[in-house]
Amino acid sequence: MIKETEKKKFRPGEIVKTMQGQGFKRFNMHHHTQLWKRKDAKNQACGFGVLVVDQWYWYERWVCEVEKHCEANRMDYV
């Protein structure tokens, strides 16, 4: 039997705070916005998040993607 559970959701500000807490102090909301636009991450086919009553929420999968981006561009954000 498969039990369906609701995925944890994150607001953009939470993601920015998380990245800053991991040492990427210069990563900000502008960088987050540029990243999701460049990756077309709000396209629901990508599976990075969901629109709920006019609010976009990001899944943990997107948080991991942002973390990879920050690691790959470490010198820009530390």
N, C-alpha and C positions, 0 to 999 in steps of 0.2 A: 504494500500500500504506500502510495506517495502522498505525503502531507505537504500541501502548498503553504508556504509562509511568505509574508510580505517582506520585500527587500528593504533594508535600511536606506533611508533617504537623507541627503545632505543639501543644505542651502549653499550658495556660492561663498558667502562669508565664512562659513564653517570650514570650507575647503581651503580658503586663503589662510585662515588662522592655523589650520593643521600644517600647511606647508611652512609657514613662518615658524611654527613651533619645532619643526624638523630642521631648522637652521637656514631656510631659504628666506631670510628676512626681507629681501627686496621684492619678493613675489607678491603682487598685489592684485586687486580686482581687475585692473586694466589688463594685466597679463593673462588672467584667467579668461576674460572675455575674448581676447585675441586668440587664445588657444582653442576654445570651443568653436569659435567661428571658423578658424583655419581647418579644423578637423570635422566640421559639419556635425558636431557632437549632439546637437539637439534634434537631429534627424532620428526619429524613433526607431528606425531600422538598425541604427548603430547599437542600440541597447544600453546607452550610457545614462539614461534618465527617463523621466516621465513628467507629463504635464498633468497637474491635479488642480482643478478649479482655478485656472488662470495663473498658476504658480508652477515654475519648473523646479523639479527636484532631481538631484544627481544621485546615481547609485554608487556603491563602493567601487564598482568597476571603473568609473570615471576618476575617482580619487586616486586609484592606482595608476591610471594613465597620466594624471597631472604629476604625480610623484616621479614617474619615469621621465617626464619632460623636464622637471626641475633637476633631477640627477644628471641628465644629459646636457643640461645647460647651467650647471652648477655655478660657473664663474659669473653668470649674469645675475644670480639671485642671492649669493652669500655676501 
